[in-house]
Amino acid sequence: MKIVFINNDLEKYANKDRYGYRKLGLKRFKKFKQRLDQLKASETLEDLRNQPGRFHELKNDRKGQWACDLDHPYRLIFRPQENPVPNDENGNYIWSKIKSTEIIEIKNYH
């Protein structure tokens, strides 16, 4: 899957280990890198549906975004890059047609 980043800091976390470790802490940094590896190794979001990390769609004011677990309570937040995002006749997103994502943030949104 293709991955882009919404800002330079998130991209630095991914590409400069020392910087990522320093900013996120060891535990969160390791989970962040693990989740990015999972995204990169997948062809579509469907490939991630049942993998560790609890990849899931968000609701309400975060509709159109997805999240996966890092270290509790932090999540990696991302959104599909397809425009428009593929959905079926009932308005449900078609995970198997989403092939690129944009990393938005690392956050405790609860």
Backbone hydrogen bonds in HBPLUS format (Angstrom, degrees):
<---DONOR---> <-ACCEPTOR-->    atom                        ^
c    i                          cat <-CA-CA->   ^        H-A-AA   ^      H-
h    n   atom  resd res      DA  || num        DHA   H-A  angle D-A-AA Bond
n    s   type  num  typ     dist DA aas  dist angle  dist       angle   num
A0002-LYS N   A0099-LYS O   3.22 MM  97  6.61 157.6  2.28 151.8 148.1     1
A0101-THR N   A0002-LYS O   2.86 MM  99  6.31 158.9  1.91 158.5 162.9     2
A0004-VAL N   A0101-THR O   2.93 MM  97  6.37 152.2  2.01 151.0 160.1     3
A0103-ILE N   A0004-VAL O   2.79 MM  99  6.24 161.9  1.83 158.0 157.0     4
A0006-ILE N   A0103-ILE O   2.97 MM  97  5.98 155.0  2.03 169.0 164.9     5
A0011-GLU N   A0007-ASN O   3.34 MM   4  6.64 157.2  2.40 145.0 151.6     6
A0012-LYS N   A0008-ASN O   2.81 MM   4  6.03 151.0  1.90 149.9 158.1     7
A0013-TYR N   A0009-ASP O   2.91 MM   4  6.24 156.2  1.97 153.0 159.3     8
A0014-ALA N   A0010-LEU O   3.19 MM   4  6.45 148.9  2.30 140.0 147.5     9
A0015-ASN N   A0011-GLU O   2.96 MM   4  6.16 147.1  2.07 146.2 155.5    10
A0016-LYS N   A0012-LYS O   2.76 MM   4  5.30 152.3  1.83 153.2 153.6    11
A0019-TYR N   A0016-LYS O   3.01 MM   3  5.43 116.4  2.43 110.2 125.1    12
A0020-GLY N   A0016-LYS O   2.93 MM   4  6.17 167.3  1.94 161.2 165.4    13
A0021-TYR N   A0017-ASP O   2.83 MM   4  5.93 169.4  1.84 158.6 161.3    14
A0022-ARG N   A0018-ARG O   3.02 MM   4  6.10 158.7  2.07 141.8 147.9    15
A0023-LYS N   A0019-TYR O   2.98 MM   4  6.17 156.2  2.04 152.6 158.6    16
A0024-LEU N   A0020-GLY O   2.84 MM   4  5.79 159.7  1.88 153.4 159.1    17
A0025-GLY N   A0021-TYR O   2.86 MM   4  5.07 145.7  1.98 133.2 140.7    18
A0029-PHE N   A0025-GLY O   2.94 MM   4  5.86 157.9  1.99 154.8 162.1    19
A0030-LYS N   A0026-LEU O   2.96 MM   4  6.09 164.0  1.99 153.7 157.2    20
A0031-LYS N   A0027-LYS O   3.18 MM   4  6.44 161.2  2.22 147.9 152.7    21
A0032-PHE N   A0028-ARG O   2.83 MM   4  5.98 156.6  1.89 150.2 157.4    22
A0033-LYS N   A0029-PHE O   2.96 MM   4  6.22 165.2  1.98 155.4 157.9    23
A0034-GLN N   A0030-LYS O   2.97 MM   4  6.15 153.5  2.05 143.0 151.0    24
A0035-ARG N   A0031-LYS O   2.87 MM   4  6.11 161.7  1.90 153.9 157.7    25
A0036-LEU N   A0032-PHE O   2.98 MM   4  6.25 157.5  2.03 149.8 156.4    26
A0037-ASP N   A0033-LYS O   2.94 MM   4  6.14 156.6  2.00 146.6 153.0    27
A0038-GLN N   A0034-GLN O   2.99 MM   4  6.30 150.0  2.09 144.9 153.2    28
A0039-LEU N   A0035-ARG O   2.95 MM   4  6.25 159.4  2.00 150.1 155.0    29
A0040-LYS N   A0036-LEU O   2.86 MM   4  6.10 167.5  1.88 156.5 159.6    30
A0041-ALA N   A0037-ASP O   2.98 MM   4  6.06 151.6  2.06 144.9 152.0    31
A0042-SER N   A0039-LEU O   3.21 MM   3  5.35 152.9  2.29 104.2 112.3    32
A0047-ASP N   A0044-THR O   3.18 MM   3  5.63 140.1  2.35 107.2 116.0    33
A0045-LEU N   A0098-ILE O   3.10 MM  53  5.82 138.1  2.29 147.9 159.7    34
A0048-LEU N   A0045-LEU O   2.86 MM   3  5.32 153.2  1.94 114.1 122.8    35
A0049-ARG N   A0046-GLU O   3.23 MM   3  5.26 153.5  2.30 104.1 111.6    36
A0051-GLN N   A0048-LEU O   3.10 MM   3  5.16 168.3  2.12 112.6 116.3    37
A0069-ASP N   A0053-GLY O   2.73 MM  16  4.96 163.1  1.75 150.8 150.8    38
A0056-HIS N   A0067-ALA O   2.92 MM  11  5.56 156.3  1.98 158.1 165.2    39
A0067-ALA N   A0056-HIS O   2.87 MM  11  5.56 151.3  1.95 155.2 164.8    40
A0058-LEU N   A0065-GLN O   2.88 MM   7  5.61 154.8  1.94 162.8 154.4    41
A0062-ARG N   A0059-LYS O   3.01 MM   3  5.30 159.1  2.05 130.9 130.4    42
A0063-LYS N   A0060-ASN O   3.14 MM   3  5.37 158.9  2.18 118.5 117.0    43
A0065-GLN N   A0062-ARG O   3.02 MM   3  5.69 139.4  2.19 145.2 146.8    44
A0066-TRP N   A0078-PHE O   2.70 MM  12  5.32 170.2  1.71 167.3 168.6    45
A0078-PHE N   A0066-TRP O   2.97 MM  12  5.32 163.4  1.99 141.7 145.8    46
A0068-CYS N   A0076-LEU O   3.09 MM   8  5.40 135.0  2.31 136.2 149.2    47
A0076-LEU N   A0068-CYS O   2.92 MM   8  5.40 161.3  1.95 156.1 161.7    48
A0070-LEU N   A0074-TYR O   3.02 MM   4  5.51 151.0  2.10 153.8 144.7    49
A0074-TYR N   A0071-ASP O   2.66 MM   3  5.45 144.3  1.78 146.7 143.2    50
A0075-ARG N   A0107-LYS O   2.87 MM  32  5.46 153.6  1.94 135.7 142.4    51
A0107-LYS N   A0075-ARG O   2.95 MM  32  5.46 153.8  2.02 150.7 156.9    52
A0077-ILE N   A0105-GLU O   2.80 MM  28  5.24 177.6  1.80 167.2 166.4    53
A0104-ILE N   A0077-ILE O   2.81 MM  27  5.50 159.6  1.85 142.5 148.1    54
A0105-GLU N   A0077-ILE O   3.35 MM  28  5.24 158.9  2.40 128.0 132.6    55
A0079-ARG N   A0102-GLU O   3.00 MM  23  5.39 149.4  2.10 139.7 148.8    56
A0102-GLU N   A0079-ARG O   2.79 MM  23  5.39 153.0  1.86 155.6 165.0    57
A0081-GLN N   A0100-SER O   2.93 MM  19  5.38 150.1  2.02 132.4 130.6    58
A0094-ILE N   A0086-PRO O   2.94 MM   8  5.57 163.0  1.97 134.2 134.6    59
A0088-ASP N   A0092-ASN O   2.85 MM   4  5.50 151.7  1.93 151.5 157.5    60
A0091-GLY N   A0088-ASP O   2.99 MM   3  5.33 165.2  2.01 115.9 119.7    61
A0097-LYS N   A0094-ILE O   3.05 MM   3  5.73 166.2  2.07 121.9 126.4    62
A0098-ILE N   A0095-TRP O   3.25 MM   3  5.47 168.8  2.26 111.5 114.8    63
